Amino acid sequence: MTEKSVMDDKRNGQNGIVQPLLTDLYQITMAYAYWKSGKTKDYAVFDLFFRKNPFQGEFTIFAGLEECLKFLERFHYSLSDLNYLRLTLSPTIEEEFFEFLSKLTAKEVTLYALEEGSVAFPRIPLLRVEGPLIIVQLLETTLLTLVNYASLMATNAARYRMAAGELKLLEFGLRRAQGPDGGLSASKYSYIGGFDGTSNVLAGKLFNIPVKGTHAHAYITSFTNLDELNKHFLVPKGGGEQKDLMELATNWRLSLVPLFKMASCEANDGELAALISFAIAFPDGFMALVDTYDVKRYPCRMRHAITLRPVTLPNTLSHNEYRSGLLNFCAVALALNELGYKAIGIRIDSGDLAYLSKVARHHFVEIGKKYDIPWFGNLMIMASNDINEETILSLNEQGHKINCFGIGTHLVTCQRQPALGCVYKMVELNEQPRIKLSQDVAKVTMPGKKDAYRLYSESGDALIDLLQRSVEDPPKINEKVLCRHPFEESKRAYVIPSKVEKLHKQFWANGTIVNPLPSLDQVREKVQMSLKTLRPDIKRNLNPTPFKVAVSDALYNFLHQLWLENAPIGELS
């Protein structure tokens, strides 16, 4: 990809592979069958929605709208696309069909959607797509792939954000993501969901997401002793003559050994050399990984509250069993402080994270007091190591002292639930309702063109989402509304809303985006604002209260009448 194409994609907010051929073959074969049947003038309405919230929760964050709109802007079959289809499809397909495809654009399509970053619930359409049958059918797979993972990822990230509270969250999942496109999407939508930054440099460039990173264990193990430090002098922050950082750090380490209750033989010189080297390279950004050998010597009676990776505690210490990560870091950080620099903190990637974070924070506070360095007690403690939502909640219960989590695999692969399951169903054709029936009631579709409203209680909380036919008048504030379960006749209730919010807005019409698109940061803010409208019991991790989604009385009767008209009557014999 050239520099120009990368910059074009940055402006467009669209991955270059998102194009009309990013679809399932049956969409194109259906398009030909529609065309062959003379259905080029038919006008259809499709709803894109999901049937169940992910992660055993009771809310979903809608994401991916911007990418959908950019796809509509660029929808066009290129000459190479058409040549490929000629070779791939049946040789019986008429040439006129390819000429028809060559002229197709999304100019006649109209798209309504929730605002990106909104809280969404089952059966409420995320998108309503209207237009010529063939073109809106051809959009199906691509729209689904742009919404499904984006919404799943944003929801997963939002759940991590709720678990972590005000602590910093960094996405470190690129190396574990499902390919480069999955990695970029994960970085973008984890940021929308509430993460503070990413390790993914390209995502930082394309989406202007803060990029963060430290170093790997390999950097520590690349040094074996202090003699390998070819450069160990550093100019003080305020300028002046260079000082020997190695000498300062080794002196500080000798001073700290009693405080850490360690023998000097337990301090790894190779680790110290690596940290000095890294500090010289980044004196204003010194963030160190401290568990390459071990963070600190463990007391004999240490209590393992949560162990994320097996920790070996030998009875005797051999020559290569070091417990000096925290000691060496503090020595280098104090040496930097002498020269006017402030270290950032440490990263712990293994072991008992709750215990180790408490030990680290204790030492930071004690050192800050002893040497009158107030900021030292507030050094960052970052934890990584296959952390998931449950891990964070468990660490919270143990009173950890971590203030930043680096999260990768469980976040970007959505291991707890790998797919959202959005579907795209026709609900109207040529102004006539269409319904899909199933013995599984959950798969019965809501026919016809519909609007959705969110009704709020007097306390300001979102109370219920109401689907109704587009021909109905919208619900009014302080007026009684009958809300019904779509399939269970006895489940119904009157609601008197203190606020009514229309959920769907028109975003695409006449070949252009008709509502201004928010920035990534604005979408990120929308997620948090939208979540604040939900009661805590709906958002809790364990056994959350289901949020109610209802239909109007008119839609209920319309649905069931159409159901009866289309369902065959059985015969007993």
NUMI-847525 format. One line per 8 residues: number of its first residue (from 1); for each residue x, y, z negated of C-alpha. Coordinates in steps of 0.001 Angstrom, whole numbers, always signed. Layout:
N
NUM	X:Y:Z; ...;
//
This chain:
573
1	+0:+0:+0; +1450:+3389:+1007; +1784:+6388:-1305; -992:+8137:+652; -3376:+5193:+306; -2677:+4939:-3419; -3466:+8639:-3848; -6598:+8297:-1697;
9	-7769:+5439:-3900; -7037:+7562:-6976; -9245:+10362:-5615; -11946:+7942:-4573; -11842:+5942:-7803; -12090:+2813:-5683; -9940:-243:-5220; -8996:-685:-1548;
17	-10299:-4243:-1433; -13853:-3136:-2279; -15366:-3230:+1204; -18302:-4879:+3013; -16481:-8199:+3450; -16063:-8495:-321; -19260:-10518:-360; -20657:-14036:-159;
25	-21068:-15520:+3286; -24767:-16167:+2759; -25425:-12415:+2584; -24255:-12087:+6188; -26040:-15217:+7393; -29252:-13917:+5770; -28692:-10565:+7442; -28517:-12294:+10822;
33	-31669:-14289:+10079; -33463:-11090:+9017; -32264:-9404:+12208; -33283:-12358:+14348; -36729:-12292:+12704; -37233:-8629:+13607; -36996:-7369:+10011; -34780:-4387:+10773;
41	-37519:-1932:+9775; -38554:-3699:+6560; -38021:-1622:+3413; -37057:-3372:+172; -36531:-2599:-3496; -34048:-4653:-5551; -33373:-4549:-9301; -29933:-5350:-10715;
49	-30243:-6468:-14356; -29111:-9051:-16907; -31164:-11450:-19020; -29144:-11740:-22237; -26715:-9547:-24147; -23133:-10874:-24327; -20955:-11942:-27281; -23968:-13042:-29367;
57	-24727:-9357:-29797; -27784:-7225:-29170; -26482:-4475:-26912; -24577:-4045:-23654; -22645:-1073:-22283; -23446:-298:-18641; -20333:+408:-16576; -19225:+297:-12958;
65	-21616:+2909:-11529; -18918:+5172:-10110; -17351:+2276:-8232; -20762:+1302:-6837; -21336:+4812:-5516; -17874:+5004:-3978; -18589:+1671:-2286; -21766:+3112:-768;
73	-19795:+6130:+454; -17322:+3915:+2272; -19686:+1170:+3442; -18854:+445:+7091; -17794:-2618:+9057; -14470:-1966:+10745; -13489:-3360:+14123; -11248:-5946:+12432;
81	-14147:-6920:+10127; -16391:-7571:+13111; -13708:-9502:+14969; -13205:-11695:+11917; -16947:-12341:+11638; -17121:-13292:+15298; -14512:-15974:+14646; -16027:-17116:+11346;
89	-19757:-17212:+11959; -21605:-19625:+14205; -20831:-19177:+17925; -24573:-19035:+18553; -24857:-15612:+16893; -25729:-12987:+19459; -23323:-10176:+20258; -26064:-7613:+19680;
97	-26000:-8489:+15982; -22362:-7438:+15722; -23232:-4183:+17462; -26006:-3741:+14873; -23510:-4305:+12048; -21045:-1822:+13553; -23593:+981:+13111; -24673:+81:+9576;
105	-24056:+2569:+6780; -25658:+3206:+3391; -27210:+6523:+4478; -30759:+5172:+4271; -30222:+3651:+828; -31493:+5268:-2365; -30009:+4228:-5697; -31308:+4882:-9206;
113	-29296:+3887:-12261; -28727:+4315:-15961; -25995:+6812:-16759; -22636:+5066:-16903; -21667:+4419:-20519; -25274:+4029:-21662; -26392:+1289:-24017; -28481:-1186:-22005;
121	-30708:-4125:-22816; -32003:-7270:-21062; -34484:-6872:-18189; -34023:-3108:-17953; -32630:-2553:-14424; -29105:-1161:-14503; -29555:-268:-10834; -32615:+54:-8629;
129	-31636:-101:-4981; -34090:+897:-2238; -33634:+899:+1508; -33759:-1143:+4710; -33931:-4821:+3780; -30826:-5915:+5662; -28522:-3271:+4235; -29697:-3592:+617;
137	-29315:-7371:+916; -25763:-6964:+2175; -24934:-4826:-880; -25873:-7531:-3399; -22665:-9424:-4123; -20412:-6373:-4111; -22655:-4402:-6463; -22827:-7401:-8785;
145	-19075:-7858:-8887; -18592:-4129:-9570; -21112:-4082:-12445; -20796:-7526:-14064; -17188:-7439:-15249; -17142:-3683:-15836; -20140:-3861:-18184; -18861:-6995:-19913;
153	-15434:-5429:-20429; -16801:-2102:-21692; -19095:-3966:-24104; -16236:-6097:-25413; -14082:-3008:-25925; -16930:-1188:-27694; -17292:-4098:-30122; -13558:-3956:-30897;
161	-13889:-226:-31447; -16717:-732:-33952; -14709:-3413:-35775; -11581:-1231:-35923; -13344:+1958:-36999; -11040:+4968:-36662; -7870:+2911:-36141; -6005:+3177:-32867;
169	-6635:+489:-30247; -4268:-206:-27364; -4977:-2587:-24482; -2009:-4895:-23792; -3696:-7438:-21521; -2263:-6988:-18026; -52:-10094:-18146; -3015:-12249:-19250;
177	-5708:-10741:-17024; -7336:-12530:-14101; -5021:-11132:-11464; -4013:-7549:-10690; -7557:-6364:-9952; -8834:-7859:-13198; -5948:-6193:-15003; -6734:-2748:-13574;
185	-10439:-3090:-14298; -9716:-4278:-17840; -7555:-1218:-18512; -10153:+1169:-17098; -13191:-273:-18851; -11482:-938:-22171; -10698:+2788:-22208; -14349:+3579:-21470;
193	-15367:+1228:-24289; -13268:+3109:-26820; -9623:+2032:-26573; -7038:+4781:-26925; -4530:+3669:-24326; -3051:+887:-22239; +316:-668:-21468; -709:-824:-17781;
201	+1355:+1822:-15979; -605:+1693:-12712; -3885:+2115:-14591; -2363:+5167:-16231; -1525:+6616:-12837; -4825:+5789:-11142; -7212:+6623:-13985; -5209:+9066:-16139;
209	-5357:+6738:-19158; -2703:+7291:-21867; +91:+4719:-21439; +1812:+3252:-24486; +4463:+604:-25070; +7456:-400:-27188; +9840:-3246:-26386; +9825:-7040:-26381;
217	+11640:-9578:-28535; +14079:-10000:-25636; +15521:-6568:-26343; +16331:-7564:-29912; +17822:-10938:-28973; +19960:-9318:-26246; +22247:-8024:-29037; +24207:-10276:-31390;
225	+26391:-7845:-33363; +27261:-4200:-33864; +30375:-4486:-31692; +28084:-4576:-28642; +27023:-977:-29201; +28972:+801:-26483; +27120:+4044:-27236; +26239:+4816:-30818;
233	+26452:+8597:-31006; +23436:+10897:-30916; +23083:+14674:-30735; +20932:+16060:-33590; +17507:+17292:-32565; +18455:+20875:-33293; +21645:+20564:-31256; +25264:+20568:-32360;
241	+27982:+17964:-32600; +27149:+14295:-31940; +26800:+12048:-34956; +27517:+8334:-35274; +24045:+6799:-35596; +25520:+3342:-36176; +27520:+4551:-39163; +24513:+6381:-40580;
249	+22228:+3372:-40131; +24652:+862:-41685; +25149:+3148:-44676; +21407:+3493:-45109; +21009:-264:-44902; +23462:-755:-47729; +21491:+1757:-49799; +18181:+26:-49077;
257	+19217:-3595:-49755; +18468:-3347:-53515; +15072:-1775:-52807; +14198:-4690:-50521; +15573:-7193:-53075; +17648:-8924:-50420; +21154:-10212:-50094; +23280:-8447:-47495;
265	+23781:-11759:-45672; +20072:-11765:-44810; +20423:-8656:-42647; +20816:-9435:-38949; +23472:-7235:-37352; +22302:-8037:-33834; +18814:-6802:-34711; +20268:-3633:-36242;
273	+22373:-3054:-33126; +19296:-3429:-30902; +17275:-974:-32985; +20118:+1572:-33019; +20429:+1242:-29250; +16682:+1706:-28760; +16649:+4694:-31107; +19438:+6357:-29135;
281	+17413:+5826:-25945; +14156:+7103:-27524; +14974:+9172:-30620; +11587:+10950:-30483; +9669:+7742:-29727; +11241:+5143:-31989; +8690:+2348:-32321; +10265:-1001:-33148;
289	+9232:-4651:-33057; +10310:-6079:-36424; +9366:-9765:-36377; +11925:-11194:-33945; +13567:-13053:-36829; +11281:-12126:-39712; +9803:-8948:-41079; +10938:-9351:-44671;
297	+11991:-11999:-47148; +8845:-13591:-48562; +8368:-13969:-52326; +8038:-17578:-53401; +4439:-17188:-54488; +3204:-15174:-51550; -469:-15728:-50790; -1398:-16458:-47161;
305	-4761:-14792:-46630; -4702:-15073:-42858; -1966:-16602:-40755; -2204:-16087:-37029; +997:-17939:-36213; +2707:-20613:-38331; +5230:-19092:-40735; +8130:-21264:-41894;
313	+9367:-20585:-45404; +12554:-22624:-45984; +13869:-23347:-49474; +17392:-22445:-48448; +18591:-19772:-46067; +20925:-20895:-43305; +23258:-18577:-41432; +20714:-17770:-38713;
321	+17571:-17329:-40829; +17196:-13584:-41268; +14498:-11572:-43069; +15648:-8114:-42064; +13233:-6594:-39513; +11701:-4079:-41885; +15022:-3310:-43598; +16809:-2651:-40305;
329	+13973:-476:-39025; +13942:+1660:-42169; +17715:+2070:-42022; +17568:+3343:-38433; +14511:+5517:-39124; +16299:+7195:-42053; +19407:+7694:-39932; +17257:+9373:-37257;
337	+15672:+11531:-39942; +19116:+12797:-40929; +19482:+14049:-37363; +16059:+15713:-37304; +14026:+12992:-35556; +10864:+11283:-36793; +10352:+7595:-36099; +6864:+6518:-34991;
345	+6529:+3130:-36664; +6687:-638:-36293; +4928:-3425:-34430; +4317:-6835:-36049; +3561:-9645:-33598; +3378:-12728:-35844; +2829:-13990:-39353; +393:-12950:-42045;
353	-622:-9562:-40701; -2589:-8437:-43758; +231:-9290:-46175; +3044:-7963:-44001; +1232:-4686:-43347; +798:-4168:-47083; +4488:-4926:-47707; +5538:-2533:-44940;
361	+3258:+257:-46126; +4485:-207:-49714; +8105:+177:-48626; +7343:+3163:-46418; +5608:+4934:-49282; +8359:+4065:-51794; +11121:+5221:-49453; +9223:+8419:-48701;
369	+8947:+9154:-52430; +12522:+8180:-53317; +14129:+10277:-50599; +11500:+13058:-50518; +10362:+12335:-46953; +6548:+12670:-47180; +5807:+11643:-43561; +7657:+8339:-44003;
377	+4779:+6828:-45964; +2450:+7389:-43007; +4536:+5598:-40373; +2436:+3666:-37889; +1993:-73:-38408; +843:-1719:-35204; -292:-5345:-35153; -583:-7605:-32128;
385	-584:-11431:-31670; -3770:-12733:-29985; -6052:-10540:-32071; -9796:-10841:-31553; -12862:-9147:-33021; -13173:-11664:-35869; -9503:-11211:-36764; -9984:-7474:-37203;
393	-13069:-8001:-39359; -11166:-10528:-41492; -8206:-8178:-41866; -10605:-5420:-42928; -11884:-7661:-45725; -8306:-8233:-46893; -7534:-4524:-47159; -4777:-4474:-44524;
401	-2634:-1370:-44019; -2516:-1535:-40218; -3396:+1638:-38319; -3087:+426:-34729; -3982:-2820:-32946; -2476:-3946:-29657; -4966:-6345:-28073; -4541:-8415:-24939;
409	-5831:-11874:-24101; -9117:-11952:-26020; -10028:-8479:-24805; -9289:-8611:-21084; -10390:-12206:-20475; -13506:-11777:-22641; -12751:-15231:-24039; -15830:-15253:-26243;
417	-18038:-14944:-23134; -16438:-14812:-19700; -19416:-13501:-17685; -22373:-11172:-18228; -24714:-12816:-15718; -26228:-9817:-13940; -28650:-10750:-11143; -30041:-8844:-8149;
425	-33674:-9585:-7360; -36126:-8288:-4784; -39168:-6750:-6518; -40889:-5032:-3617; -41015:-5310:+192; -42841:-2815:+2380; -44590:-1440:-734; -45879:-4886:-1633;
433	-44712:-6392:-4966; -42576:-9504:-4959; -42190:-11923:-7867; -39896:-14888:-8456; -41510:-17630:-10519; -39777:-20292:-12577; -40605:-22943:-15136; -38022:-21082:-17215;
441	-39989:-17992:-18232; -36767:-16026:-18754; -36157:-16244:-14991; -39524:-14809:-13946; -38903:-11378:-12406; -40758:-8134:-13099; -42496:-7234:-9819; -42761:-3833:-8188;
449	-40987:-528:-8504; -40571:+372:-12168; -39314:+3156:-14397; -37759:+2698:-17826; -38084:+4910:-20886; -36385:+4825:-24265; -38694:+5751:-27129; -37198:+7190:-30322;
457	-38415:+7091:-33915; -38826:+10089:-36214; -35372:+9361:-37675; -33827:+9791:-34228; -32994:+6107:-33713; -33732:+4337:-30443; -36827:+2273:-31209; -37841:+445:-28036;
465	-37241:+427:-24270; -40429:+511:-22207; -40740:-655:-18606; -43730:+564:-16657; -44874:+811:-13056; -43554:+3863:-11234; -47120:+4942:-10402; -47908:+5337:-14119;
473	-47626:+8610:-15987; -44600:+8684:-18304; -45162:+8240:-22048; -45543:+11476:-23982; -44046:+12641:-27248; -46327:+12173:-30264; -48875:+10227:-28216; -49685:+6575:-28937;
481	-48226:+4090:-26414; -49160:+406:-26251; -45974:-1654:-25879; -46311:-5329:-24982; -44020:-8338:-24802; -43896:-9249:-21097; -44771:-12928:-21615; -46284:-13373:-25079;
489	-49796:-11991:-25271; -49991:-11661:-29042; -46780:-9615:-29344; -47816:-6007:-28958; -47568:-2798:-30926; -48440:+872:-30720; -45562:+3324:-30750; -45783:+7082:-31295;
497	-42429:+8369:-30026; -40803:+11501:-31418; -38627:+11617:-28294; -38929:+10056:-24831; -35877:+9568:-22607; -36217:+8580:-18964; -33410:+6101:-18382; -33069:+6028:-14612;
505	-31647:+8894:-12584; -31202:+9145:-8844; -27501:+8958:-7987; -27475:+8221:-4247; -29728:+9457:-1435; -29346:+10519:+2206; -25789:+9216:+2344; -24388:+11200:-541;
513	-23926:+11217:-4313; -26696:+13472:-5612; -25770:+13657:-9302; -22312:+14823:-10416; -20173:+11965:-11675; -18677:+12365:-15148; -14977:+11957:-15796; -13645:+8813:-17448;
521	-13343:+10685:-20741; -16946:+11868:-20472; -18131:+8296:-19872; -16077:+7241:-22882; -17840:+9866:-25005; -21200:+8733:-23612; -20549:+5196:-24902; -20008:+6398:-28452;
529	-22943:+8822:-28359; -25236:+6121:-27000; -24152:+3626:-29656; -24894:+6160:-32390; -28585:+6059:-31425; -28794:+2386:-32462; -29466:+1314:-36028; -26523:-400:-37786;
537	-28396:-3713:-38025; -28626:-3864:-34221; -24858:-3350:-33876; -23613:-5617:-36660; -21343:-8532:-35796; -23284:-11276:-37599; -26969:-11971:-36869; -27807:-8565:-35384;
545	-31430:-7480:-35120; -32725:-7766:-31525; -33575:-4470:-29854; -37098:-4530:-28475; -37772:-4285:-24740; -41440:-4011:-23802; -43723:-3413:-20831; -46683:-1105:-20573;
553	-50184:-2539:-20680; -50603:-1801:-16968; -47362:-3583:-16040; -48270:-6526:-18268; -51616:-6992:-16490; -50041:-6402:-13063; -47333:-9005:-13763; -49711:-11673:-14983;
561	-52238:-11144:-12194; -49501:-11496:-9593; -48176:-14547:-11444; -51575:-16226:-11246; -51942:-15345:-7565; -48570:-16879:-6672; -48481:-19885:-8997; -49997:-23041:-7467;
569	-52888:-24666:-9323; -52058:-28193:-10357; -54369:-31172:-9940; -54726:-34025:-12390; -55612:-37500:-11148;
//
